Amino acid sequence: MFQRTTALTALAAAILGLTTLSGFAQPDKKPTPADLKASKEALQKVQDFVGLWNVEGTQKVGAKTEAWKEKVSWGWKFKDGDAWITVSFAEGKGKYFTVGELKYDVVKKKYLLSLTPSGKGEMAQTFEGDYAKGALKVDRKDPKTGDVYRLTLNTLAEGDKFALKYEKQDGGKGLFAAVHAMNGPKDGLVAGAPKKPECIVSGGSANIQVSYNGKTYYVCCSGCRDEFNAEPAKYTKGK
């Protein structure tokens, strides 16, 4: 009986050991400053996602194409030196997804996109993959059916438009079939407008003003604004 209890305890510990809030694969090993830096740098590759987008979704229903509109908002979050990106679909009421988080696992060298499907009581689903050739491509396999779901996300027109493609591969074999797609411009975009300044916290296009010691700087989202206001000297040093 003691051996069985010990084995179950070890199994539970192993399962818990696979889970981490920060997105790192070794929770027993505290992420080093180098790990945190590498994670943030990897996420900066998708910095163009950050912002509010006015998208139109489309999907095939029989011979017809259905369309809907919703706003998709991406923004940075910071805590204890860690950084990740959050996303909200239609203020938590999106047609397919509500909210999510994008992190980078420096051990596995993979992007982890956790999304909560629309519908009461739905659990978050984690997609895993890579960023290459200007696009983030992440997959999730359903453990019951073996179906593979793929999300491809990227920006177009020099970062002025956002695109998301959702596909399904039945049984994990054969070609992927389209489920739905979402495309649209950044909110408030004006054709021919001058290039926006760079976010002082994360880089990329910024349009929110912050100030420190009488000087004005710019950030890209509320998360970067809060991070700047918490440690303005850190981000303005040498500027």
C-alpha positions as MATLAB code, in Angstrom:
seq = 'MFQRTTALTALAAAILGLTTLSGFAQPDKKPTPADLKASKEALQKVQDFVGLWNVEGTQKVGAKTEAWKEKVSWGWKFKDGDAWITVSFAEGKGKYFTVGELKYDVVKKKYLLSLTPSGKGEMAQTFEGDYAKGALKVDRKDPKTGDVYRLTLNTLAEGDKFALKYEKQDGGKGLFAAVHAMNGPKDGLVAGAPKKPECIVSGGSANIQVSYNGKTYYVCCSGCRDEFNAEPAKYTKGK';
ca = [
       0.000    0.000    0.000;
       2.890    2.338    0.873;
       4.555    1.648   -2.460;
       1.324    2.363   -4.343;
       0.785    5.639   -2.459;
       4.367    6.668   -3.121;
       4.002    5.892   -6.822;
       0.799    7.916   -7.076;
       2.423   10.826   -5.276;
       5.367   10.735   -7.654;
       3.031   10.599  -10.646;
       1.065   13.587   -9.392;
       4.261   15.525   -8.833;
       5.419   14.695  -12.338;
       2.143   15.907  -13.820;
       2.305   19.121  -11.842;
       5.881   19.546  -12.915;
       4.772   19.830  -16.519;
       2.633   22.857  -15.750;
       3.961   26.372  -15.328;
       2.421   29.825  -15.244;
       5.369   31.464  -16.949;
       5.459   29.195  -19.991;
       8.836   27.648  -19.160;
       9.208   23.873  -19.376;
      11.212   23.493  -16.133;
       9.162   25.044  -13.309;
      11.521   23.670  -10.647;
      14.264   25.800  -12.194;
      13.600   29.504  -11.799;
      13.948   31.296  -15.157;
      17.217   33.182  -15.354;
      17.445   36.778  -16.599;
      18.844   35.302  -19.819;
      15.761   33.048  -20.151;
      13.403   35.973  -19.618;
      15.309   38.087  -22.113;
      15.250   35.309  -24.730;
      11.508   34.821  -24.221;
      10.768   38.517  -24.662;
      12.997   38.747  -27.752;
      11.164   35.805  -29.323;
       7.800   37.449  -28.652;
       9.034   40.717  -30.146;
       9.085   38.913  -33.494;
       5.281   39.098  -33.424;
       5.233   42.648  -32.053;
       3.192   43.718  -35.092;
       0.230   41.783  -33.643;
      -0.014   44.277  -30.766;
      -2.870   46.731  -31.158;
      -6.601   46.803  -31.836;
      -7.811   45.332  -35.130;
     -11.167   45.681  -36.895;
     -11.500   42.290  -38.543;
     -14.093   40.542  -40.649;
     -14.479   36.822  -40.160;
     -15.642   34.464  -42.897;
     -16.547   30.784  -43.028;
     -18.102   28.412  -45.529;
     -21.483   26.981  -44.584;
     -22.536   24.675  -47.361;
     -22.490   26.650  -50.591;
     -22.689   29.987  -48.785;
     -20.075   32.159  -47.115;
     -21.066   33.623  -43.761;
     -19.384   36.774  -42.471;
     -19.203   38.609  -39.151;
     -17.215   41.459  -37.639;
     -15.373   41.740  -34.339;
     -12.463   43.614  -32.762;
      -9.310   41.707  -31.840;
      -6.957   43.278  -29.309;
      -3.361   42.182  -28.596;
      -1.238   43.662  -25.791;
       1.797   43.017  -23.591;
       1.735   41.883  -19.944;
       4.647   42.052  -17.491;
       5.172   40.416  -14.095;
       8.293   39.700  -12.036;
      10.567   40.220  -15.020;
       8.519   37.919  -17.266;
       6.684   39.153  -20.362;
       3.962   37.675  -22.535;
       1.244   38.821  -24.928;
      -2.506   38.643  -24.343;
      -5.341   38.652  -26.854;
      -9.060   39.404  -26.574;
     -11.686   38.672  -29.220;
     -14.655   41.068  -29.247;
     -14.000   41.992  -25.603;
     -14.277   38.345  -24.575;
     -17.309   37.580  -26.742;
     -15.738   36.427  -30.008;
     -17.482   33.984  -32.312;
     -14.815   31.270  -31.940;
     -12.533   32.436  -29.112;
     -12.818   34.792  -26.146;
      -9.348   35.473  -24.677;
      -5.866   34.021  -24.773;
      -2.156   34.313  -23.994;
       0.912   33.934  -26.184;
       4.146   32.840  -24.489;
       7.495   31.439  -25.567;
       9.106   28.347  -24.049;
      12.865   28.922  -24.145;
      13.616   25.264  -23.361;
      11.452   23.764  -26.120;
      12.022   26.822  -28.337;
       8.331   26.882  -29.173;
       5.554   29.458  -29.096;
       2.591   28.504  -26.901;
      -0.752   30.112  -27.723;
      -3.470   29.365  -25.180;
      -6.989   30.285  -26.329;
     -10.333   29.907  -24.576;
     -13.095   28.808  -26.989;
     -16.427   30.595  -26.967;
     -19.122   28.775  -25.048;
     -19.960   28.447  -21.379;
     -17.552   26.334  -19.370;
     -15.049   25.816  -22.191;
     -11.459   25.103  -21.131;
      -8.464   26.843  -22.650;
      -6.773   25.053  -25.544;
      -3.009   25.268  -26.119;
      -1.512   25.483  -29.594;
       2.232   25.007  -30.081;
       4.473   25.967  -32.978;
       6.976   28.277  -34.607;
       7.373   31.676  -36.184;
       8.860   31.542  -39.679;
       8.647   33.479  -42.928;
       6.664   36.261  -41.291;
       3.920   34.047  -39.826;
       3.172   32.333  -36.530;
       1.947   28.780  -37.158;
       0.712   26.749  -34.176;
      -1.052   23.369  -33.938;
      -3.223   21.525  -31.419;
      -4.148   17.827  -31.528;
      -7.434   16.662  -30.056;
      -6.556   13.688  -27.793;
      -9.941   12.041  -28.355;
     -10.402   12.310  -32.115;
      -6.818   12.765  -33.298;
      -7.934   15.803  -35.316;
      -5.287   18.491  -35.679;
      -6.251   22.162  -35.569;
      -3.896   24.759  -37.024;
      -3.792   28.519  -36.573;
      -1.717   30.711  -38.874;
      -1.371   34.356  -37.830;
       0.480   37.182  -39.557;
       0.329   40.840  -40.521;
       0.185   42.268  -44.027;
       0.728   45.631  -45.732;
       3.756   46.521  -43.587;
       1.904   45.718  -40.383;
      -1.284   47.619  -41.225;
      -3.483   44.513  -41.584;
      -3.930   41.414  -39.438;
      -4.793   37.943  -40.758;
      -5.785   34.723  -38.990;
      -6.477   31.383  -40.654;
      -7.995   28.442  -38.742;
      -7.800   24.963  -40.299;
      -8.578   21.359  -39.392;
      -6.932   18.074  -40.391;
      -9.278   15.108  -39.824;
      -7.646   12.344  -37.817;
      -4.273   14.008  -38.143;
      -3.907   12.813  -41.732;
      -4.230   14.360  -45.164;
      -4.769   17.958  -46.142;
      -5.954   20.742  -43.863;
      -9.430   22.133  -44.558;
     -10.429   25.723  -43.823;
     -12.622   26.327  -40.759;
     -12.671   30.111  -40.785;
     -10.523   33.160  -41.513;
     -10.272   36.671  -40.087;
      -8.761   39.715  -41.797;
      -8.804   43.429  -41.155;
      -6.954   46.732  -40.642;
      -5.636   48.258  -37.446;
      -8.145   50.441  -35.635;
      -7.750   54.132  -36.434;
      -5.519   53.499  -39.430;
      -5.381   56.446  -41.817;
      -4.082   55.878  -45.335;
      -0.896   57.814  -46.034;
      -0.349   58.748  -42.380;
       3.282   59.087  -41.238;
       4.941   56.102  -39.555;
       4.190   55.913  -35.847;
       6.996   56.137  -33.252;
       8.499   53.018  -31.684;
       7.307   51.643  -28.349;
       9.970   52.412  -25.748;
       9.188   49.198  -23.844;
       8.777   46.505  -26.482;
       9.534   48.064  -29.860;
       7.132   48.256  -32.774;
       4.474   50.776  -33.682;
       3.251   52.933  -30.767;
       0.495   55.525  -30.358;
       0.046   56.004  -26.586;
       1.914   58.894  -24.973;
       3.718   58.594  -21.639;
       6.036   61.085  -19.961;
       8.970   61.131  -17.565;
      11.163   64.008  -16.390;
       9.382   66.389  -18.726;
       9.969   64.257  -21.844;
       7.350   62.459  -23.930;
       7.727   58.841  -25.007;
       5.402   56.362  -26.715;
       4.142   52.855  -25.945;
       2.059   50.409  -27.958;
      -0.486   49.120  -25.433;
      -1.803   49.504  -21.885;
       0.490   46.701  -20.692;
       3.585   48.573  -21.884;
       2.187   51.802  -20.431;
       1.845   50.206  -16.998;
       5.320   48.679  -17.244;
       6.841   52.046  -18.223;
       5.070   53.905  -15.413;
       6.342   51.324  -12.912;
      10.003   51.710  -13.966;
      10.407   54.773  -16.210;
      14.115   55.217  -15.395;
      14.822   51.699  -16.652;
      13.428   52.422  -20.119;
      14.640   56.012  -20.524;
      18.226   55.425  -19.457;
      20.516   56.824  -22.135;
      17.626   58.256  -24.170;
];
